[in-house]
Amino acid sequence: MSVPTPQGHAKSQGKFPSDVSVFLTAAKAAPDSPETYQFLASLLAGFDGMSLEAKETALVGLEDAAKSAPKSAHLNRVLQALSTHDEMEARGVTGQAGALPTRLQGFSLPVGKTPNFLPTLTFSDLSIPKIVKNQDSGGDTLIITDAFNRQTLKGREKMVTVTEPSVEVVRDILAMPSFGRIKNVLGVGGGASLDVARAVAVKASLTLITSLLSTNCIANNRSVLDSVAKAFSYQSATPRKLIVSIADMMSQDPKIRKHWTQSGLGDFFGGINAFFERQENIGGALTRVAVLAQEPTLETALEWVLRSFPGYDDADALKRITEILYASGAHDVVYGTNADRIGGEHLFYKSVMELYPQLRNSGPTHGQLVAMATLVGAKRFSKKTGDDSLYRDLRAAFVRLGLPVTYAAIGALGLRREQMHASFLRMTKADFKSSGLGDYIREHGLEIVDEVFDGATPR
């Protein structure tokens, strides 16, 4: 799959222009030209190596260019990525974490840099224990895993078991006496262990090993950690390698395999609503083509699900899903942020977890909740544009994938209709982060939610 690649390295930027202002002027005049795309890729890769004065020049110039070309999604996305990155450097990542516990005051999370590489993706017919054995170089390797995989990895020299991805866990690992000798980190398992592995591997070589496709983040360089105030996301280590055990995936209980892989696809298709809201925010074209063009994998994946998806028991299908999730995660690595992929669909998940925290481990998965709100977002798109093809195709794709599209199916996952309504209404409150979806429900009410989920037939 085609993924944009950064040009050069911050310290050896052969293609990076000496006079940034000249290229910014050109970007303003021709924001979508091949030369501008090459310049912006070089700017992303070289930003960390620039002086503060040069960074300021670049950000001011990009902002000016973006105002002149509000419909240039690529230009605006790069501006957003660099602005977010610059703000994190200025404030320190702990500024995003909310109030840290007293015992953690003074601890600063190591922040990852924008890389000049993308993770390599490898499919393996070996089991996870055999993969880990091949990747474990001994005393300079630390394994971060979960309780499930720990049982199969007994005998490894240095291993930490993670149950929850928290700032405190990361601090304790970094404080281990032997951590200074660690050169390689292996993250093994699902979301929590991979998040912590990314967090501690900023100065080490990171390999992620998994057989779960539960989120859209398997290949990106962001960690989601819990603090005393809330969960937060920040740029951590970029994995050098992503190794997916097809052998372990195919040996899973079919229901478990479907459950988690379905969640990853639900998270992935959440980009449809996020990019729709982003087009609204920047005054871009509100067409199906323009929305899906923000991440071309969305259109090809939707087409594949509708025409060719054979189910979750097919090894080639699992590889295709992995490639889809990998390409989306690599997209975040290139642009230095996933902010443009987070909209009302993810805020709905946040709302559900805020109101009903007991559902975190006993209700719908992250991806299932994101998919629910995405379907409502697609319905909103059809009302706003008069084009219902995206809603109809997305709903049909969700049916093929087994994602819930009715209140009955959602209730079977543990989320009641009144809880769903309360979660959407929470998104309309002044103290909740705003979104296109939340704003629409504030103005028009919950009728759109009932339109989507009251029955099995799209309307």
C-alpha positions in Angstrom: 0.0 0.0 0.0 1.2 3.5 -0.8 2.3 5.5 2.2 4.0 8.9 2.0 7.6 8.8 3.2 9.6 11.6 4.9 12.6 12.8 3.0 16.0 12.7 4.6 17.0 13.1 8.2 17.0 16.0 10.6 20.8 16.0 10.8 21.5 15.2 7.2 18.8 17.0 5.3 20.3 17.0 1.8 17.1 18.0 0.1 16.0 20.5 2.8 16.0 24.1 1.4 18.3 26.6 2.9 15.8 29.5 2.3 12.6 28.2 3.9 10.7 31.4 3.1 11.2 30.9 -0.7 9.6 27.5 -0.5 6.8 28.8 1.8 5.9 31.4 -0.8 5.8 28.7 -3.5 3.6 26.6 -1.2 1.2 29.5 -0.9 1.1 29.9 -4.6 0.8 26.2 -5.5 -0.2 24.3 -2.4 -0.8 21.0 -4.1 2.2 20.9 -6.5 4.7 18.0 -6.4 7.4 20.5 -5.4 5.3 21.6 -2.4 4.6 18.0 -1.4 8.3 17.3 -1.5 9.1 20.4 0.5 6.5 19.6 3.2 7.8 16.0 3.5 11.3 17.4 4.1 10.0 20.0 6.6 8.3 17.2 8.6 11.4 15.1 8.7 13.7 18.0 9.4 11.7 20.0 11.9 13.4 18.5 15.0 16.8 19.6 13.7 15.8 23.2 13.1 16.6 26.2 15.3 13.9 27.9 17.2 14.0 30.9 14.9 13.7 28.6 11.8 10.8 26.7 13.4 9.0 30.0 14.1 9.6 31.1 10.5 8.2 27.8 9.2 5.1 27.8 11.3 4.2 31.4 10.6 4.8 30.9 6.9 2.7 27.7 6.9 -0.1 29.4 8.7 -0.1 32.1 6.1 -0.1 29.6 3.3 -2.8 27.6 4.9 -5.1 30.7 5.2 -4.6 31.4 1.5 -5.4 27.8 0.6 -8.0 26.5 3.1 -9.0 23.6 0.8 -5.5 22.2 0.7 -5.9 19.3 3.1 -2.2 18.3 2.9 -0.9 21.8 3.7 -3.3 22.2 6.6 -2.5 18.7 8.0 1.2 19.4 8.0 0.6 22.8 9.8 -1.5 21.0 12.4 1.1 18.3 12.9 4.0 20.7 13.3 2.0 23.1 15.5 1.1 20.2 17.8 4.6 18.9 17.9 6.1 22.4 18.7 3.6 22.9 21.5 4.4 19.6 23.1 8.1 20.5 23.0 7.5 23.9 24.6 5.2 22.7 27.4 6.6 19.2 28.0 4.3 16.2 27.4 3.2 16.1 31.1 1.2 19.3 30.3 -1.2 17.1 28.4 -1.6 14.5 31.2 -3.6 16.7 33.6 -2.8 16.7 37.3 -0.3 13.9 37.9 -0.2 12.2 41.3 2.1 13.7 43.9 4.4 10.7 43.7 4.9 11.4 40.0 5.6 15.2 40.3 8.9 15.9 38.7 8.8 12.9 36.4 8.9 13.8 32.7 7.8 11.3 30.1 10.4 10.9 27.3 8.9 12.2 24.0 9.5 10.6 20.7 10.9 12.5 17.7 9.5 12.5 14.2 11.4 9.6 12.5 13.0 9.3 9.1 11.7 5.8 8.7 8.5 3.8 8.8 8.1 0.4 10.6 8.6 -2.7 8.5 5.7 -5.0 8.5 6.4 -8.8 8.6 3.9 -11.7 8.7 5.1 -14.8 10.5 4.0 -18.4 10.5 5.7 -18.8 13.9 4.0 -18.6 17.2 4.6 -15.5 19.4 7.0 -17.4 21.8 9.2 -18.5 18.9 9.2 -15.0 17.4 10.2 -13.5 20.7 13.0 -16.1 21.1 14.3 -15.1 17.7 14.2 -11.4 18.5 15.5 -11.6 22.1 19.2 -10.7 22.0 19.7 -11.4 25.7 20.7 -9.0 28.5 20.2 -5.8 26.5 16.6 -6.7 25.6 13.5 -5.8 27.6 10.2 -7.6 27.0 7.0 -5.7 27.8 4.0 -8.1 27.7 0.6 -8.7 29.1 -0.7 -11.4 31.5 -2.0 -13.6 28.6 1.3 -13.8 26.8 3.4 -14.0 29.9 2.5 -17.6 30.5 3.9 -18.6 27.1 7.1 -16.5 27.5 8.5 -18.0 30.7 12.3 -18.2 30.9 13.0 -14.9 29.2 15.7 -12.9 31.0 14.1 -9.5 31.4 10.3 -9.2 31.2 7.7 -6.9 32.6 4.0 -7.7 32.7 1.6 -4.8 32.1 -2.1 -4.9 33.1 -2.9 -1.1 32.7 -0.9 1.4 30.6 -0.2 4.1 33.2 2.3 6.9 33.7 3.4 5.2 36.9 4.2 1.9 35.2 6.3 3.7 32.6 8.2 5.6 35.4 8.9 2.4 37.3 10.2 0.7 34.2 12.5 3.6 33.4 13.7 3.6 37.0 14.8 -0.1 36.9 18.6 -0.3 37.7 19.2 -2.3 34.6 17.2 -0.1 32.2 20.3 1.9 31.2 21.7 -1.1 29.5 18.6 -1.8 27.4 19.1 -1.4 23.7 16.1 -3.3 22.4 12.5 -3.3 23.6 10.0 -6.0 22.5 6.4 -5.1 23.0 4.4 -8.3 23.0 0.6 -8.6 23.0 -2.3 -6.1 22.8 -2.9 -2.4 23.4 -1.7 -1.9 26.9 1.7 -3.7 26.6 2.3 -2.0 23.2 1.5 1.4 24.5 3.9 1.0 27.4 6.6 -0.5 25.1 6.4 2.6 22.9 6.6 4.8 26.0 9.8 3.3 27.4 11.6 2.7 24.0 12.2 6.3 23.0 16.0 5.8 23.2 16.0 2.1 22.2 15.2 0.0 19.2 11.5 -1.0 19.3 9.9 -4.2 17.9 6.1 -4.8 18.3 4.9 -8.4 18.2 1.2 -9.1 18.1 -1.6 -11.4 17.1 -4.4 -8.9 17.9 -5.8 -6.4 15.4 -7.9 -4.6 18.0 -7.2 -1.0 17.1 -6.1 1.3 14.3 -2.8 2.0 16.1 -0.7 -1.1 15.7 2.0 0.6 13.7 1.9 4.2 14.9 4.2 6.0 17.3 1.8 7.2 20.0 1.1 5.9 23.5 -2.2 6.2 25.3 -1.5 6.3 29.0 -3.6 6.7 32.1 -3.0 9.5 34.6 -4.9 10.4 37.7 -7.0 12.9 35.8 -7.6 11.1 32.5 -6.1 9.1 29.7 -4.0 11.1 27.2 -2.1 10.4 24.0 1.3 11.7 23.0 4.1 10.9 20.6 6.4 8.1 21.9 8.7 5.7 20.1 8.4 4.6 16.5 8.6 0.9 16.1 11.4 -0.3 13.8 9.5 -3.6 13.2 5.9 -4.8 13.4 5.7 -8.6 13.4 2.3 -10.2 13.2 1.9 -13.9 14.1 -0.6 -15.3 11.6 -0.1 -18.7 13.3 -1.3 -17.4 16.6 -4.1 -15.4 15.0 -5.4 -18.5 13.2 -5.2 -20.6 16.4 -7.5 -18.2 18.3 -11.1 -19.1 19.1 -13.0 -17.8 16.0 -15.3 -15.7 18.2 -12.4 -14.0 19.9 -10.6 -13.4 16.6 -13.7 -11.8 15.1 -14.4 -9.8 18.2 -11.0 -8.1 18.3 -10.4 -7.8 14.5 -13.8 -6.3 14.1 -12.8 -3.7 16.7 -9.7 -2.7 14.7 -11.7 -2.2 11.6 -14.3 -0.1 13.5 -11.6 2.1 14.8 -10.1 2.4 11.3 -13.4 3.4 9.6 -13.8 6.1 12.3 -11.6 8.1 10.1 -14.6 8.7 7.8 -16.3 10.9 10.4 -13.1 12.5 11.6 -12.2 13.6 8.0 -15.8 14.8 7.4 -15.6 17.0 10.4 -12.1 18.2 9.4 -13.4 19.2 6.0 -16.1 21.2 7.7 -13.6 22.9 10.0 -11.2 24.0 7.2 -14.0 24.9 4.7 -13.1 22.1 2.4 -15.2 20.3 -0.2 -18.0 18.2 1.4 -18.1 15.4 -1.1 -17.6 11.7 -0.6 -14.5 11.8 -2.8 -13.0 14.8 -0.8 -13.6 13.1 2.6 -12.2 9.7 1.7 -9.2 11.3 -0.2 -7.8 12.4 3.2 -6.7 8.8 3.7 -7.1 6.9 0.4 -6.9 3.5 2.2 -10.4 4.2 3.4 -12.0 4.0 0.0 -10.1 0.9 -1.1 -10.8 -0.8 2.2 -14.5 0.0 2.0 -14.7 -1.4 -1.5 -12.8 -4.5 -0.4 -15.2 -5.2 2.5 -18.3 -4.7 0.3 -17.0 -6.8 -2.6 -14.5 -9.4 -1.4 -14.4 -9.7 2.4 -14.5 -13.5 3.1 -14.8 -13.4 6.9 -12.4 -13.6 9.8 -11.3 -17.3 9.3 -9.3 -16.6 6.2 -5.6 -16.0 6.7 -5.2 -13.8 3.6 -8.1 -11.7 4.8 -6.4 -11.2 8.1 -3.2 -10.1 6.3 -5.2 -7.6 4.2 -6.8 -6.2 7.4 -3.3 -5.9 9.0 -2.1 -4.0 5.9 -5.0 -1.7 6.1 -4.4 -0.9 9.8 -0.6 -0.7 9.2 -1.0 1.9 6.4 -3.3 4.0 8.6 -0.9 3.9 11.5 2.0 4.7 9.2 0.0 7.7 8.0 0.1 9.0 11.6 3.9 8.5 11.8 4.5 10.5 8.6 2.4 13.4 9.7 3.6 13.4 13.3 0.1 13.4 14.7 -3.2 11.6 14.7 -5.2 14.7 15.6 -6.9 14.9 12.2 -8.2 11.4 12.7 -9.9 12.1 15.9 -13.4 13.6 15.8 -16.8 13.1 17.3 -16.6 9.4 16.8 -13.8 9.1 19.4 -15.4 11.7 21.6 -18.4 9.4 21.8 -16.2 6.6 23.1 -14.8 9.1 25.7 -18.3 10.1 26.7 -19.4 6.4 27.2 -16.3 5.7 29.3 -16.8 8.8 31.4 -20.5 8.0 32.1 -20.2 4.3 32.3 -16.6 3.3 33.3 -17.8 -0.2 34.2 -18.2 -0.9 30.5 -14.5 -0.5 29.9 -13.9 -4.3 30.3 -17.4 -5.6 30.0 -19.1 -3.6 27.2 -18.5 -2.8 23.6 -14.9 -2.5 22.5 -13.3 0.8 21.6 -13.6 0.1 17.9 -17.3 -0.9 18.2 -18.1 2.3 20.0 -16.2 4.4 17.4 -18.0 2.6 14.6 -21.5 3.4 16.2 -20.7 7.1 16.2 -19.1 6.9 12.7 -22.4 5.5 11.3 -24.3 8.4 12.9 -21.7 10.8 11.4 -22.2 9.2 7.9 -25.9 9.8 8.3 -25.2 13.4 9.2 -23.1 13.7 6.1 -26.0 12.4 3.9 -28.4 15.0 5.5 -25.9 17.8 4.9 -24.9 16.9 1.4 -27.9 15.0 0.0 -25.6 12.1 -0.9 -26.5 9.0 1.0 -24.1 6.6 -0.8 -21.4 6.8 1.9 -23.9 6.1 4.7 -25.4 3.2 2.8 -22.1 1.7 1.8 -20.7 2.1 5.3 -23.7 0.5 6.9 -23.6 -2.4 4.4 -19.9 -2.8 5.2 -20.5 -2.9 8.9 -23.1 -5.6 8.4 -20.6 -7.7 6.5 -18.0 -7.1 9.3 -20.5 -7.9 12.1 -20.3 -4.5 13.6 -23.5 -3.4 15.4 -26.0 -1.4 13.3 -29.2 -1.8 15.5 -30.1 -1.1 19.1 -30.7 -4.8 19.5 -27.1 -5.6 18.5 -25.7 -2.8 20.6 -27.7 -4.0 23.6 -26.3 -7.5 23.2 -22.9 -6.0 23.7 -23.9 -4.4 27.0 -24.8 -0.8 26.0 -28.4 0.0 26.5 -30.3 2.5 24.3 -30.8 5.0 27.1 -27.0 4.8 27.9 -26.2 5.5 24.3 -28.6 8.5 24.2 -27.0 9.8 27.4 -23.5 9.5 25.9 -24.5 11.4 22.8 -26.1 14.1 24.9 -23.0 14.4 27.1 -21.2 15.5 23.9 -23.4 18.5 23.6 -22.5 20.1 26.9 -20.3 23.2 27.2 -17.7 21.4 29.4 -17.2 18.7 26.8 -14.9 19.1 23.8 -16.8 20.2 20.8 -17.3 18.3 17.5 -19.4 18.4 14.4 -21.4 15.4 15.7 -22.0 16.9 19.1 -23.0 20.3 17.7 -25.5 18.6 15.4 -27.2 16.7 18.2 -27.3 19.8 20.3 -29.2 21.6 17.6 -31.4 18.7 16.2 -31.6 16.2 19.1 -31.3 12.5 19.1 -33.7 11.7 16.2 -30.7 11.0 13.9 -29.4 8.3 16.3 -32.8 6.6 16.3 -32.9 6.8 12.5 -29.7 4.9 12.3 -30.2 2.2 14.9 -34.0 1.7 15.2 -34.1 -1.0 12.5 -32.0 -3.1 10.2 -33.0 -1.3 7.0 -31.1 1.9 6.2 -33.2 5.0 5.8 
